[in-house]
Amino acid sequence: MGPPDGGRPIPFRKITNWKRVSTALEKIDTPNLNSIPNDIASTDEIDLAIGALTNHVRTVVESEREVPASSDRRKFPPDILELIRAKNAALRRASAYPTPEYRSRARALQREVKARVREFRNESWSDLMEEIKPSHKAFWAVTKALKTEGYTPIPPLKKPDNSEAIDDAEIAECLADSIETQCSHASPPHDIAHISRIEEEVLQKTSLEPKDDLAPVSLSEVQTLVKSLNTRKAPGLDGISNKAIKCFSIPLLSLLVAIFNACIKNCYFPPAWKEAEVIGIHKPGKPRDLPASYRPISLLSGLGKLFEKILKTLLSDHLLGKSLIIDEQFGFRPAHSCPQQVLRLVEYVSEGFETERSTVAVFFDVAKAFDRQTDISHLGMSALTRQDVLSEQEFLKAPPSLSAVLRVHKRCTATVVVWRPTRVIRGRYRALYGNRNRSTRFTSSPPEGH
């Protein structure tokens, strides 16, 4: 038994001389950068600056060479390394002097190297399996490799008309159509008047003159964010990796700061940073021939994601600094974790037991909440109330702990949970505090992911 390679094709990676790239990026007197205006003011100038910067960086980083993604030659014992050197020398000799003797010798050494390498790898794998323990540094890597399915290319996909997409272009188009269908509105809006009112309010807000509440981006902020970039992230369509961004000189970072501040001043997010390369990842346990069985992963521009981090910091400081977010909002907030929200719910129920009050919680689960965010605004307590799912008489007769799952919308499921003080608890508090009027407390949670 050999190591689990899963039948994957031999991967290749690109080698870049990053020292040369860093040196080249220090030069700013280039045709691309000279086309950028000194004062970036309009949105057209922003797009021009981004295009020039992208072209300049791609021109500098274009000299690459491909090598196998992983090579364990350094791990081979001396006898194999010596055999490989002899094989390479024989190949060079046979290429320079293609006599039958030299060519036969080179082929023989190739077969010998291949057999010896296979033997060494099998021996190493057997030794590893004998000594592997949970404390071994390679234990979890080996476990993951054994659990991972072998490499399987995307098979022909079934289209809605039951025809098949075979080549890469058809498969990509089929996946794109599937994603568009999943993210589109299959049914008419639930509350058209409510949606129109929200859209009018958003349009009215965006038409106002922007206020200078947000502080401009500084060079030190961008430098700090660039230093924290993960170099193992894949680049977007522009091909600029985080490793290349880390090689930016001070003049290039200053240009980036000017672009960021111009975007904030114009309330503008460049279209070039909205484009993504989408890769389909198979969902475990789903049929491989259906387009809906692939999870889309979007590879966005590294420069665009850097700007998003800047915006996130500015907006968080503005909203939290002015207390514009309610305390009950826990999603995507620092120091607001899931255990804290659970503890808050437990405190509500416990307080209800102590004061002889019943507590009702409504938990919404919205399918594809992020894919169809515009649908979420009309999913709420109003939809639940219109269903008349739990009348007051039914609530008063409910058992101490009631749980009901209700479908209030085509893509929304509401779980209603009722906690009522038990007879023993009511008796204890009646003896201690006397009879009290029963009251009800309602609390609702936002949809999943919000």
C-alpha positions in Angstrom: 0.0 0.0 0.0 1.4 3.3 -1.0 0.7 6.9 0.0 -2.8 8.2 -1.0 -2.4 10.2 -4.1 -6.0 9.8 -5.2 -5.1 9.6 -8.9 -4.6 13.4 -9.1 -2.8 14.9 -12.0 0.7 16.3 -11.4 0.1 19.9 -10.2 2.4 22.7 -11.2 3.1 26.0 -9.5 4.6 29.2 -10.7 8.0 30.5 -9.5 8.5 34.3 -9.3 11.6 36.1 -8.3 10.1 38.3 -5.7 13.3 40.2 -4.9 13.4 41.3 -8.5 9.7 42.2 -8.4 10.2 44.3 -5.2 13.0 46.2 -6.9 11.0 46.7 -10.1 8.0 48.0 -8.2 10.1 50.8 -6.7 10.3 52.4 -10.2 7.3 54.6 -10.7 8.4 56.4 -13.8 6.6 54.1 -16.2 4.1 54.7 -19.1 1.3 53.0 -17.1 1.7 55.1 -13.9 2.4 58.3 -15.8 -1.1 58.2 -17.3 -2.6 58.6 -13.8 -3.7 62.1 -13.0 -2.0 63.8 -10.0 -5.4 64.5 -8.3 -7.8 61.6 -8.5 -11.3 63.2 -8.2 -13.9 61.7 -10.5 -15.0 58.1 -10.9 -13.6 57.9 -14.4 -10.2 58.9 -13.0 -10.6 56.2 -10.3 -11.2 53.5 -12.9 -8.2 54.9 -15.0 -5.9 54.8 -12.0 -6.9 51.2 -11.0 -6.4 50.0 -14.6 -3.0 51.7 -14.8 -1.9 50.3 -11.5 -3.1 46.8 -12.3 -1.3 46.8 -15.7 1.9 48.1 -14.1 1.9 45.3 -11.5 1.0 42.6 -13.9 3.8 43.7 -16.3 6.4 43.5 -13.5 5.2 40.1 -12.2 4.7 38.5 -15.6 8.1 36.7 -15.7 7.4 33.3 -14.1 8.3 29.7 -14.7 6.4 26.5 -13.9 7.7 23.7 -11.8 6.1 20.7 -10.1 4.0 21.8 -7.1 5.7 19.4 -4.7 9.1 17.7 -5.0 10.6 15.5 -2.3 14.0 15.1 -4.0 15.7 16.6 -0.9 14.2 13.8 1.2 15.7 11.0 -0.9 18.7 9.1 0.5 22.1 9.7 -1.0 22.0 6.5 -3.2 18.8 7.7 -4.9 20.2 11.2 -5.4 23.4 9.8 -6.9 21.3 7.6 -9.2 19.3 10.6 -10.3 22.5 12.6 -11.1 23.7 9.6 -13.1 20.4 9.4 -15.0 20.5 13.2 -15.8 24.1 12.9 -17.0 23.2 9.9 -19.2 20.2 11.9 -20.7 22.5 14.8 -21.5 25.0 12.5 -23.1 22.4 10.7 -25.1 21.0 14.0 -26.3 24.4 15.3 -27.4 25.6 11.9 -28.9 22.5 9.9 -29.8 24.2 6.6 -30.2 22.2 3.3 -29.5 24.6 2.6 -26.5 24.1 6.0 -24.9 20.3 6.0 -25.4 20.0 2.4 -24.1 22.0 3.4 -21.0 19.8 6.5 -20.3 16.5 4.4 -20.6 17.9 1.8 -18.3 18.8 4.4 -15.7 15.4 6.0 -16.0 13.7 2.7 -15.2 16.1 2.1 -12.3 15.4 5.5 -10.8 11.6 5.1 -11.1 11.7 1.6 -9.5 14.0 2.8 -6.7 11.9 5.9 -5.9 8.7 3.8 -5.8 10.4 1.3 -3.4 11.6 4.1 -1.2 8.2 5.8 -1.0 6.5 2.5 -0.1 9.1 1.8 2.6 8.6 5.3 4.0 4.9 4.9 4.0 5.0 1.6 5.8 7.4 3.0 8.4 5.1 5.9 9.0 2.0 3.7 9.4 3.9 1.6 12.0 4.9 4.6 14.2 2.0 6.9 13.6 0.2 8.1 16.8 -2.1 11.0 17.6 0.9 12.8 19.0 2.8 12.5 15.7 3.1 15.8 13.9 1.9 14.2 10.6 -1.1 12.3 12.2 -3.8 14.8 11.3 -2.4 15.4 7.8 -2.4 11.7 7.1 -5.9 11.4 8.5 -7.2 14.2 6.2 -5.4 12.6 3.2 -7.0 9.2 3.9 -10.5 10.7 4.3 -10.3 12.9 1.3 -11.8 11.5 -1.9 -9.5 11.0 -4.9 -9.4 13.6 -7.6 -12.5 13.4 -9.8 -13.0 15.8 -12.7 -16.4 17.4 -13.1 -18.5 15.0 -15.2 -20.9 16.1 -17.9 -23.7 18.1 -16.2 -27.4 17.8 -16.9 -29.1 21.0 -18.2 -32.7 21.9 -17.4 -33.7 20.5 -20.8 -32.1 17.1 -19.9 -29.3 17.6 -22.4 -25.7 17.4 -21.2 -22.9 19.9 -21.0 -19.7 18.1 -22.0 -16.8 20.5 -22.7 -15.4 23.1 -20.3 -17.2 26.0 -21.8 -20.6 24.3 -21.7 -20.0 23.2 -18.1 -19.0 26.7 -17.0 -22.1 28.1 -18.7 -24.3 25.5 -17.1 -22.9 26.3 -13.6 -23.4 30.0 -14.3 -27.1 29.4 -15.3 -27.6 27.3 -12.1 -26.2 30.0 -9.9 -28.3 32.7 -11.6 -31.4 30.6 -11.1 -30.6 30.1 -7.4 -30.0 33.8 -6.8 -33.0 35.1 -8.7 -36.6 35.7 -7.5 -38.5 32.6 -8.5 -41.7 33.9 -6.9 -43.2 37.4 -6.7 -42.3 39.5 -3.7 -44.2 38.8 -0.5 -45.0 42.4 0.3 -44.6 44.7 -2.7 -45.6 47.8 -0.9 -43.1 47.2 1.9 -40.3 46.6 -0.7 -41.2 49.7 -2.6 -41.1 51.8 0.6 -37.7 50.5 1.5 -36.3 51.1 -2.1 -37.7 54.7 -2.0 -36.1 55.4 1.3 -32.7 53.9 0.2 -32.9 56.0 -3.0 -33.7 59.1 -1.0 -30.7 58.5 1.4 -28.3 57.8 -1.4 -29.3 61.0 -3.3 -28.2 63.2 -0.4 -24.9 64.9 -0.4 -22.3 62.8 1.4 -21.1 64.0 4.8 -17.5 64.0 5.8 -18.1 61.9 8.9 -15.6 59.2 7.9 -12.0 60.1 8.4 -9.7 59.7 5.3 -7.5 56.6 5.0 -3.9 57.1 6.1 -0.8 55.5 4.7 0.0 53.8 8.0 -3.4 52.1 8.0 -2.9 50.6 4.6 0.7 49.5 5.5 -0.7 47.7 8.6 -3.3 45.9 6.5 -0.9 45.0 3.8 1.5 43.4 6.3 -1.3 41.3 7.7 -2.3 39.9 4.2 -2.3 36.1 3.9 0.0 35.2 1.0 -1.7 31.8 0.5 -4.9 33.4 -0.8 -5.7 33.0 -4.5 -5.8 36.2 -6.7 -8.8 37.4 -8.5 -9.3 38.2 -12.2 -6.7 40.9 -12.2 -4.0 38.3 -11.3 -2.5 40.5 -8.5 -1.7 38.2 -5.6 -1.3 39.3 -1.9 2.4 38.4 -2.3 2.7 41.1 -5.0 0.8 43.6 -2.9 3.2 43.0 -0.1 6.0 44.0 -2.5 4.4 47.5 -3.2 6.8 50.4 -2.6 5.8 53.5 -0.6 4.9 55.5 -3.8 2.6 52.6 -4.9 1.0 52.4 -1.5 0.5 56.2 -1.5 -1.3 55.8 -4.9 -3.5 53.1 -3.4 -4.4 55.4 -0.5 -5.3 58.2 -3.0 -7.6 55.7 -4.8 -9.2 54.6 -1.6 -9.9 58.1 -0.4 -11.3 59.1 -3.8 -13.6 56.1 -3.7 -14.9 57.0 -0.2 -15.3 60.7 -1.2 -17.4 59.7 -4.3 -19.3 56.9 -2.5 -18.0 54.7 -5.3 -16.9 51.0 -5.4 -15.0 50.3 -8.7 -16.7 47.8 -11.0 -13.3 46.1 -11.7 -13.2 45.0 -8.0 -16.7 43.6 -8.2 -15.8 41.0 -10.9 -14.8 37.6 -9.6 -13.6 34.3 -10.9 -16.1 31.7 -9.8 -15.0 28.1 -9.0 -17.5 25.3 -8.3 -16.7 23.0 -5.3 -18.6 19.8 -5.1 -20.9 19.4 -2.1 -20.3 16.1 -0.3 -23.0 13.6 -0.8 -24.6 15.4 -3.8 -25.0 14.0 -7.3 -22.0 15.1 -9.4 -24.0 15.4 -12.6 -26.3 18.2 -11.3 -25.1 21.8 -11.4 -26.8 22.6 -8.1 -24.5 20.2 -6.4 -21.6 22.6 -6.7 -20.9 25.4 -4.2 -19.7 28.6 -6.0 -16.5 30.1 -4.6 -15.7 33.6 -5.8 -12.1 34.8 -6.1 -12.2 38.5 -5.8 -9.5 41.1 -6.5 -6.9 41.4 -3.6 -6.9 45.2 -4.0 -10.7 45.2 -3.8 -10.7 43.1 -0.6 -8.1 45.4 0.9 -10.5 48.3 0.2 -13.4 46.3 1.8 -11.3 45.9 5.0 -10.8 49.7 5.0 -14.5 50.3 4.6 -15.4 47.7 7.3 -13.1 49.4 9.8 -14.4 52.9 9.0 -18.1 51.8 9.1 -17.6 49.8 12.3 -15.9 52.7 14.1 -18.7 55.1 12.9 -21.6 52.8 13.8 -20.3 51.5 17.1 -18.8 54.8 18.1 -22.2 56.6 17.7 -24.2 53.6 19.1 -26.2 53.2 15.9 -26.4 49.4 16.3 -28.8 47.9 18.8 -27.3 45.7 21.5 -29.4 42.7 20.4 -27.6 42.6 17.0 -24.9 39.9 17.5 -23.9 39.0 13.9 -20.6 40.3 12.6 -19.8 42.2 15.8 -16.8 42.0 18.0 -17.3 40.7 21.6 -20.8 39.3 20.6 -20.4 35.6 20.3 -23.0 32.8 19.9 -22.5 31.6 23.6 -23.4 35.1 24.8 -26.6 35.1 22.8 -27.5 31.7 24.2 -26.8 32.9 27.7 -29.1 35.9 27.0 -31.9 33.6 26.0 -31.3 31.4 29.1 -31.5 34.5 31.3 -34.8 35.5 29.6 -36.3 32.1 30.3 -35.0 31.9 33.9 -36.3 35.3 34.6 -39.7 34.2 33.3 -39.7 31.2 35.6 -38.8 33.4 38.5 -41.6 36.0 37.8 -44.1 33.4 36.6 -44.0 34.7 33.0 -44.1 32.6 29.9 -41.4 33.1 27.2 -41.9 32.6 23.5 -39.0 32.5 21.1 -39.2 32.5 17.3 -36.2 31.3 15.3 -36.1 32.0 11.6 -34.1 29.8 9.2 -34.0 31.4 5.7 -32.8 29.2 2.8 -30.0 30.9 0.8 -30.3 34.0 2.9 -27.1 35.6 1.5 -27.9 34.7 -2.1 -31.3 36.5 -2.1 -30.8 39.2 0.5 -33.6 41.4 -1.0 -36.1 38.8 0.0 -35.3 38.9 3.7 -36.9 42.3 4.4 -40.4 40.9 4.2 -39.8 37.8 6.3 -40.5 38.6 9.9 -43.1 38.5 12.6 -45.7 40.0 10.3 -45.6 36.9 8.1 -45.8 34.7 11.2 -48.7 36.7 12.7 -50.7 36.5 9.5 -50.5 32.7 9.7 -52.4 32.8 13.0 -50.2 29.9 14.1 -50.7 30.2 17.9 -53.8 31.8 19.3 -54.0 33.1 22.8 -56.2 30.2 23.9 -53.8 27.6 22.4 -50.9 29.4 24.1 -52.5 29.3 27.5 -53.2 25.5 27.1 -49.7 24.8 25.9 -47.5 22.3 27.8 -44.6 23.6 29.9 -42.3 23.3 26.9 -43.7 23.5 23.4 -41.8 23.4 20.1 -43.4 23.8 16.7 -41.9 24.1 13.3 -43.9 26.3 10.9 -43.3 27.2 7.2 -44.2 30.9 7.0 -42.7 31.3 3.5 -41.5 29.2 0.6 -37.9 29.6 1.8 -38.4 30.4 5.4 -39.0 28.1 8.3 -39.9 29.4 11.8 -39.4 27.4 14.9 -41.6 28.6 17.8 -40.6 27.5 21.2 -42.7 28.2 24.4 -41.3 28.0 27.9 -43.9 28.1 30.7 -43.3 27.8 34.4 -44.1 24.3 35.7 -46.7 23.7 38.4 -44.1 23.2 41.0 -42.4 26.5 40.1 -45.7 28.3 40.1 -46.6 26.9 43.5 -43.2 27.9 45.0 -43.5 31.5 43.7 -47.2 31.7 44.6 -46.3 30.7 48.2 -43.4 33.2 48.3 -44.9 36.2 46.3 -48.6 35.5 46.1 -50.8 35.4 43.0 -49.6 37.4 40.0 -51.1 38.1 36.7 -49.7 36.0 33.9 -48.0 37.9 31.2 -46.2 36.9 28.0 -42.9 38.0 26.6 -42.0 37.6 23.0 -38.4 37.6 21.6 -37.4 36.8 18.0 -34.1 36.0 16.5 -32.9 37.3 13.1 -32.6 35.0 10.1 -29.7 32.7 10.0 -26.5 34.5 9.1 -27.9 38.0 10.1 
